[in-house]
Amino acid sequence: MKITNALPQDYLLHHYRIIKTLGGGGFSIVYLAKDTQSDQSVVIKEYLPGKQATRNGESVESLSVETATTFNSGMKRFFDEAMSLAKVNHANIVRVIDFFRENNTVYMVMRYEEGRDLRWYIKRHHGRMTEKFIRTVFPPLLQGLRELHNNHILHLDIKPANVYLRPGGSPLLLDFGAAQSSFVSERQRTPHTLTRGFAPLEQHTRGHIGPWTDLYAIGATMWACFCGKAPPPATKRAEKDKYKPAVHQFARYYSRELLEAVDWCLQMDQLARPQNVDELLNVLNQLPNEMPAPVPPSLIERLNQKLPWVRK
């Protein structure tokens, strides 16, 4: 898919040379680049909200006087969040190594990592990830999320596409385009594209967000590991909740303790969910009373070491 407004190949941005465009969303364009000083590969995210701005030559400019205020406030927030993320150094959070202003916009430079995102594995196997896989990936992912929350940063877009699995299966939380400070008031929050099925109701209605908001998305991501798709969108559930608890749908394949944890995260009432990462981690770190039958060795998928990815 061709990304419009992207910087061209070989463009020199500070001391980073653009190799290719990796992708783009509603608010940014992502590039693979080479650091000419260290010869290391990096990933660069450029703030460019397509509905508010466009590229004119090298410079990024707002589309109109009407969009200029929103564009400028979003750019300031992007810069502030990049500065906050640069202070976070955790093995399960993508490392922000540089950030700067250029071309009338802001750039965030991150360490490049080998691997594939969780969405790729879920699509390949139509869900069906084993309990051992889930219990291997999600606790360290939650530890990284706890570090974010401890730095007063909410991710606000956790989903399989933003969970990266490095060789060996170690997870990495990616894409902080929607991240916001937990100190930001409802009135000050800037709009971002939501991912239906993974965003709880308070994100749709500009309600009271907090760690429980990210934990709903964690629950939805584990749900996708069960069956290959997101749970029903929160807006539909608010009209008529047709959510069927995981403890009823997937009891054949997963322990009751794991399924109850997912149902806990996916409560519509934010006060009924885990209120912080440690509450959920305490549950996931406990061994279940009864594990599902083991996966036959012939069905075990591998990265660089043996890890059980799919169930029969």
C-alpha positions as CSV (number, residue, x, y, z in Angstrom):
1,M,0.0,0.0,0.0
2,K,1.4,3.3,-1.1
3,I,1.6,5.9,1.7
4,T,1.0,9.4,0.4
5,N,2.9,12.4,1.8
6,A,5.8,10.2,2.9
7,L,9.4,11.4,2.8
8,P,11.3,9.9,-0.2
9,Q,13.9,7.1,0.0
10,D,17.5,8.3,0.8
11,Y,16.1,11.5,2.4
12,L,18.5,12.7,5.1
13,L,16.7,13.7,8.2
14,H,19.2,15.0,10.7
15,H,21.7,12.1,10.6
16,Y,19.1,9.5,9.8
17,R,18.8,8.3,6.2
18,I,15.3,7.1,5.2
19,I,15.4,3.5,3.8
20,K,11.7,2.9,3.2
21,T,8.3,3.7,4.5
22,L,6.9,1.0,6.8
23,G,3.4,2.3,7.2
24,G,1.1,5.0,8.2
25,G,-2.0,5.7,10.2
26,G,-4.4,8.6,10.8
27,F,-1.8,10.6,12.7
28,S,1.7,9.5,11.7
29,I,4.0,8.0,9.1
30,V,6.6,5.4,10.1
31,Y,9.9,4.9,8.4
32,L,12.8,2.4,8.5
33,A,16.0,4.4,8.5
34,K,19.8,4.1,9.1
35,D,21.7,6.2,11.7
36,T,24.6,7.4,9.6
37,Q,26.6,8.0,12.8
38,S,26.3,4.5,14.3
39,D,25.3,2.6,11.2
40,Q,22.4,1.1,13.2
41,S,18.8,0.6,11.8
42,V,16.1,2.7,13.5
43,V,12.4,3.3,13.2
44,I,11.2,6.9,12.9
45,K,7.7,8.1,13.5
46,E,6.7,11.4,11.9
47,Y,3.7,13.4,13.2
48,L,1.5,14.0,10.2
49,P,-2.3,13.8,10.9
50,G,-3.8,13.3,7.4
51,K,-7.0,15.1,8.2
52,Q,-5.2,18.2,9.5
53,A,-2.0,18.6,7.6
54,T,-0.2,17.7,4.4
55,R,3.4,17.9,3.0
56,N,4.4,20.9,1.0
57,G,7.9,20.1,-0.3
58,E,9.7,18.9,2.8
59,S,7.6,20.9,5.2
60,V,4.4,19.7,6.9
61,E,1.7,22.3,6.9
62,S,-1.9,22.5,8.2
63,L,-4.6,22.1,5.7
64,S,-6.4,25.3,6.7
65,V,-6.7,28.0,9.3
66,E,-9.4,25.9,10.9
67,T,-7.1,22.8,11.4
68,A,-4.0,24.8,12.4
69,T,-4.9,24.9,16.1
70,T,-5.6,21.2,16.4
71,F,-2.5,20.4,14.4
72,N,-0.2,22.6,16.5
73,S,-1.7,21.3,19.8
74,G,-1.3,17.7,18.6
75,M,2.3,18.3,17.6
76,K,3.1,19.8,21.0
77,R,1.6,16.8,22.7
78,F,3.4,14.4,20.4
79,F,6.7,16.1,21.3
80,D,5.9,16.1,25.1
81,E,5.0,12.4,25.0
82,A,8.2,11.5,23.0
83,M,10.1,13.3,25.7
84,S,8.3,11.3,28.4
85,L,8.8,8.0,26.6
86,A,12.5,8.7,26.2
87,K,12.8,8.5,29.9
88,V,11.2,5.0,30.0
89,N,13.8,2.2,29.8
90,H,12.2,-1.2,30.0
91,A,12.9,-4.4,28.2
92,N,9.2,-4.7,27.1
93,I,8.7,-1.2,25.9
94,V,10.1,0.0,22.6
95,R,13.1,2.3,23.3
96,V,12.8,5.9,22.2
97,I,16.4,7.0,21.6
98,D,15.9,10.4,20.0
99,F,13.2,13.0,19.2
100,F,13.4,16.4,17.5
101,R,11.6,19.1,15.5
102,E,12.2,19.3,11.8
103,N,10.1,20.2,8.7
104,N,7.5,22.0,10.8
105,T,6.7,18.7,12.6
106,V,8.0,16.3,15.2
107,Y,9.9,13.0,14.9
108,M,10.3,10.2,17.3
109,V,13.3,7.8,16.8
110,M,13.0,4.3,18.2
111,R,15.3,1.3,18.3
112,Y,14.7,-1.2,15.5
113,E,13.9,-4.8,16.6
114,E,13.7,-8.0,14.7
115,G,10.4,-10.0,14.9
116,R,6.7,-10.0,14.0
117,D,3.7,-8.5,15.6
118,L,1.1,-10.6,17.5
119,R,-1.5,-9.9,14.8
120,W,0.6,-11.9,12.4
121,Y,0.6,-15.0,14.6
122,I,-3.1,-14.7,15.4
123,K,-4.0,-14.4,11.7
124,R,-1.7,-17.3,10.8
125,H,-3.4,-19.6,13.3
126,H,-6.9,-18.1,13.5
127,G,-6.3,-17.4,17.2
128,R,-6.0,-20.7,19.0
129,M,-2.9,-19.6,20.9
130,T,-2.1,-21.9,23.8
131,E,-2.5,-21.0,27.5
132,K,1.2,-21.4,28.0
133,F,1.9,-18.9,25.2
134,I,-0.5,-16.4,26.8
135,R,1.1,-16.9,30.2
136,T,4.5,-16.5,28.6
137,V,3.8,-13.3,26.7
138,F,1.4,-11.2,28.7
139,P,3.1,-11.0,32.2
140,P,6.3,-9.4,30.8
141,L,4.1,-7.2,28.6
142,L,2.2,-6.1,31.7
143,Q,5.4,-5.4,33.5
144,G,6.3,-3.0,30.7
145,L,2.9,-1.4,30.8
146,R,3.3,-0.9,34.6
147,E,6.5,1.0,33.9
148,L,4.5,3.3,31.5
149,H,1.8,3.8,34.1
150,N,4.4,4.6,36.8
151,N,5.6,7.4,34.5
152,H,2.0,8.7,34.2
153,I,1.7,7.5,30.5
154,L,-1.4,5.7,29.2
155,H,-0.9,3.8,25.9
156,L,-4.6,3.9,24.8
157,D,-4.1,1.7,21.7
158,I,-3.1,-1.8,22.9
159,K,-4.0,-4.4,20.3
160,P,-2.3,-7.4,18.6
161,A,-0.8,-5.1,15.9
162,N,1.0,-3.2,18.7
163,V,2.4,-6.2,20.5
164,Y,5.7,-7.2,18.9
165,L,7.3,-10.6,19.4
166,R,11.1,-10.8,19.1
167,P,13.0,-13.9,18.3
168,G,12.5,-16.2,21.3
169,G,9.0,-14.7,22.0
170,S,10.0,-11.8,24.2
171,P,7.2,-9.2,23.8
172,L,7.6,-5.5,23.1
173,L,4.8,-2.9,23.4
174,L,4.8,-0.6,20.3
175,D,3.1,2.4,18.8
176,F,2.5,5.3,21.2
177,G,0.7,7.5,18.7
178,A,-2.4,7.5,21.0
179,A,-0.4,7.7,24.3
180,Q,-1.4,10.5,26.7
181,S,-0.5,11.6,30.1
182,S,-2.7,10.3,32.8
183,F,-2.8,13.8,34.2
184,V,-4.6,15.2,31.1
185,S,-8.2,16.2,31.8
186,E,-11.1,15.0,29.7
187,R,-11.4,18.5,28.1
188,Q,-7.7,18.6,27.2
189,R,-7.5,15.2,25.6
190,T,-6.9,15.2,21.9
191,P,-8.8,13.0,19.5
192,H,-7.3,9.8,18.1
193,T,-8.4,7.0,15.9
194,L,-9.8,4.2,18.1
195,T,-9.6,0.5,17.4
196,R,-13.0,-1.0,17.6
197,G,-13.3,-4.0,19.9
198,F,-10.1,-3.0,21.8
199,A,-11.1,0.4,23.1
200,P,-13.4,0.5,26.1
201,L,-16.5,2.8,26.3
202,E,-14.7,5.6,28.1
203,Q,-12.5,6.2,25.1
204,H,-15.4,6.5,22.8
205,T,-17.3,8.8,25.1
206,R,-14.3,10.8,26.3
207,G,-15.0,9.5,29.8
208,H,-12.6,9.0,32.7
209,I,-9.5,7.2,31.4
210,G,-6.9,5.5,33.6
211,P,-4.9,2.3,33.9
212,W,-8.2,0.4,33.7
213,T,-8.6,1.7,30.2
214,D,-5.4,0.0,29.0
215,L,-6.3,-3.2,30.9
216,Y,-9.6,-3.5,29.0
217,A,-7.4,-3.5,25.8
218,I,-5.1,-6.1,27.3
219,G,-8.2,-8.3,28.0
220,A,-9.4,-7.8,24.4
221,T,-6.0,-8.7,23.1
222,M,-5.9,-11.9,25.1
223,W,-9.5,-12.6,23.8
224,A,-8.1,-12.3,20.2
225,C,-5.5,-14.9,21.1
226,F,-8.4,-17.3,21.9
227,C,-10.5,-16.9,18.8
228,G,-8.7,-14.7,16.2
229,K,-10.8,-11.6,16.5
230,A,-11.7,-8.8,18.9
231,P,-14.6,-9.0,21.3
232,P,-17.8,-7.0,20.4
233,P,-17.2,-3.2,20.2
234,A,-17.9,-1.4,23.4
235,T,-20.3,1.0,21.7
236,K,-22.4,-2.0,20.6
237,R,-22.2,-3.5,24.0
238,A,-23.5,-0.2,25.5
239,E,-26.6,-0.5,23.3
240,K,-27.2,-4.2,23.9
241,D,-24.5,-6.3,25.5
242,K,-24.2,-9.5,23.7
243,Y,-20.8,-10.3,25.2
244,K,-20.6,-14.0,26.0
245,P,-18.1,-14.5,28.9
246,A,-14.9,-16.3,28.1
247,V,-15.5,-18.8,30.9
248,H,-18.5,-20.1,28.8
249,Q,-17.0,-19.9,25.3
250,F,-13.5,-21.2,25.8
251,A,-13.7,-23.5,28.8
252,R,-12.6,-26.5,26.7
253,Y,-9.2,-25.0,25.9
254,Y,-8.2,-22.7,28.8
255,S,-8.1,-22.7,32.5
256,R,-11.0,-21.1,34.4
257,E,-8.5,-18.7,36.1
258,L,-7.2,-17.3,32.8
259,L,-10.7,-17.0,31.4
260,E,-12.0,-15.2,34.5
261,A,-9.1,-12.8,34.3
262,V,-10.1,-11.9,30.7
263,D,-13.7,-11.4,31.6
264,W,-12.6,-9.2,34.5
265,C,-10.6,-7.0,32.1
266,L,-13.6,-6.7,29.7
267,Q,-16.1,-5.4,32.2
268,M,-18.0,-2.5,30.8
269,D,-18.0,-0.7,34.2
270,Q,-14.5,0.6,34.6
271,L,-14.7,0.2,38.4
272,A,-15.4,-3.5,38.0
273,R,-12.1,-4.0,36.1
274,P,-8.6,-4.4,37.5
275,Q,-7.6,-0.9,38.6
276,N,-3.9,-1.3,38.1
277,V,-1.5,-3.7,36.4
278,D,-0.4,-5.4,39.7
279,E,-4.0,-6.6,40.3
280,L,-4.1,-8.4,37.0
281,L,-0.5,-9.6,37.3
282,N,-1.2,-11.2,40.6
283,V,-3.9,-13.3,39.0
284,L,-1.9,-14.3,35.9
285,N,1.1,-15.2,38.0
286,Q,-0.9,-17.8,40.0
287,L,-0.8,-21.3,38.6
288,P,-4.2,-22.6,37.7
289,N,-5.8,-25.4,39.6
290,E,-6.2,-27.4,36.4
291,M,-4.4,-26.8,33.1
292,P,-5.8,-27.8,29.7
293,A,-4.4,-30.9,28.0
294,P,-0.8,-30.3,26.6
295,V,-0.3,-29.5,23.0
296,P,1.2,-32.3,20.9
297,P,4.8,-31.6,20.0
298,S,4.0,-31.7,16.3
299,L,1.8,-28.6,16.7
300,I,4.4,-26.5,18.5
301,E,5.5,-23.4,16.6
302,R,9.0,-22.0,17.1
303,L,10.7,-18.7,16.8
304,N,14.3,-19.3,17.8
305,Q,13.4,-21.6,20.7
306,K,10.6,-23.9,21.5
307,L,7.5,-22.1,22.5
308,P,3.9,-23.4,22.3
309,W,1.9,-21.2,20.1
310,V,-1.2,-23.0,19.0
311,R,-3.7,-25.5,20.5
312,K,-5.1,-28.4,18.6
